Structure formats: structure tokens, C-alpha cells
Amino acid sequence: MRTDNRELWVKRVERWRDSGLSAKDFAAEIGVNAWTLAHWKWRLGAERRGKLPPSSKRASPAFVEVAPVAVAQALTAPRARKRAAAAPSLKEKTAPAAHEPLEVLLLNGLRIRVPVHFEAASLGRVVAVLQGR
């Protein structure tokens, strides 16, 4: 997150608070999305309370390139299981900390942000829909 972008949102949220307008009305007045405005209000409040590190000091997300495979095939193929057991674990080398969300970039350019605690089956359905299967 660029510092100048964060500072811009700090000013916008302060102006919104001073205006007395609803998020929808203020956002329409300045030409931004009301949900984005509300998100920044939440984010800045969470930073002040120490629940989040400041946006400018957050670590860059860890990216791991992955290729889609048929889950059932990968789990049942004996050679695949042997290779996976013998290969060094990607989790040990490149996985983000357990409290950080994941970001998945699909081959069609769509990006999915995945919360820390997610249901794998639901994520699989979302990916399948977004890839047009």
C-alpha cells in the first residue's frame, strides 16, 4: 500500500466524519465507492486500536505459483503421492504466516482474496465458476 494513497484515505475519512453525511451520500459527493469508504474507516480504526499494522508497514504478500490439477486424480495417483512425499514442502519454504490471507490469481486474470479460515470445497466451487467451467 502506497503511503500517499493511505494519507488520501485518512483525509477522506476525516472529511466524511466532519460532514455528518452517510457513507453513501458522502461517497457519491466525492466520487468514490461507499463500501471502499466504509472499509477505510474500519481499517484506519483497526490500525489505531492496534488490531492491524499500519498499511504502509504491512509485509508484502507471499506469492506461490500454482497450477490447477484434478484434485481426485492427484490424491489417488500412487506416483503423485510418492513424489509429493519425497519433494520438499512448499509450505515450509514459501507459505505466508497462518494469520495472513491468501491471494489467488487465476489464469484468466481474476484475483481471489481468500481469508485465513476458509472451506476448501467452497473455494473450489468459486474457482470453477470464475474459470467458466
VOLO-322820 format. One line per 2 residues: their letters; for each residue x, y, z of C-alpha. Coordinates in steps of 0.5 Angstrom, whole numbers, plus 500, padded with zeros to 3 digits. Layout:
BEGIN
A) X Y Z; ...
***
This chain:
BEGIN
MR) 500 500 500; 503 507 498
TD) 503 512 504; 501 517 499
NR) 494 513 498; 493 512 505
EL) 494 519 507; 489 521 502
WV) 484 516 505; 486 519 512
KR) 484 526 510; 477 523 506
VE) 475 519 512; 476 525 517
RW) 472 530 512; 467 525 512
RD) 466 524 519; 466 532 520
SG) 461 532 514; 455 529 518
LS) 453 525 512; 452 518 511
AK) 457 514 507; 453 513 501
DF) 452 521 501; 459 523 502
AA) 462 518 497; 457 520 492
EI) 459 527 493; 467 526 492
GV) 466 520 487; 468 514 491
NA) 465 507 493; 461 508 499
WT) 464 501 501; 471 503 500
LA) 470 509 504; 467 505 510
HW) 473 500 509; 478 505 510
KW) 474 508 516; 474 501 519
RL) 482 500 517; 484 506 520
GA) 480 505 526; 483 498 527
ER) 490 501 526; 489 506 531
RG) 487 500 536; 493 496 535
KL) 489 491 531; 492 492 524
PP) 499 494 523; 499 501 519
SS) 498 500 512; 505 503 510
KR) 509 498 515; 505 491 512
AS) 509 486 510; 508 484 502
PA) 504 478 501; 508 472 499
FV) 506 469 492; 507 462 490
EV) 506 460 483; 501 454 483
AP) 498 450 477; 491 447 477
VA) 490 440 478; 485 435 478
VA) 484 434 486; 481 427 486
QA) 487 425 481; 492 428 485
LT) 490 425 491; 489 418 488
AP) 495 417 483; 500 413 487
RA) 506 416 484; 504 423 485
RK) 503 421 493; 510 419 492
RA) 513 425 489; 509 429 494
AA) 512 426 500; 519 426 497
AP) 519 433 495; 521 439 500
SL) 515 442 503; 513 449 499
KE) 509 450 506; 516 450 510
KT) 519 455 504; 514 460 502
AP) 507 460 506; 505 466 509
AA) 504 466 516; 498 463 519
HE) 494 469 520; 495 473 513
PL) 490 472 508; 492 469 501
EV) 491 472 494; 490 467 488
LL) 491 470 481; 487 466 476
LN) 490 464 469; 484 469 466
GL) 487 475 471; 482 475 476
RI) 484 475 483; 481 472 489
RV) 483 474 496; 482 468 501
PV) 481 469 508; 485 465 513
HF) 480 461 515; 476 458 509
EA) 472 452 507; 476 449 501
AS) 470 446 498; 467 453 497
LG) 474 456 495; 474 450 489
RV) 467 452 487; 468 459 487
VA) 475 458 483; 471 453 478
VL) 465 459 477; 470 464 475
QG) 474 460 471; 468 459 467
R) 467 451 468
***
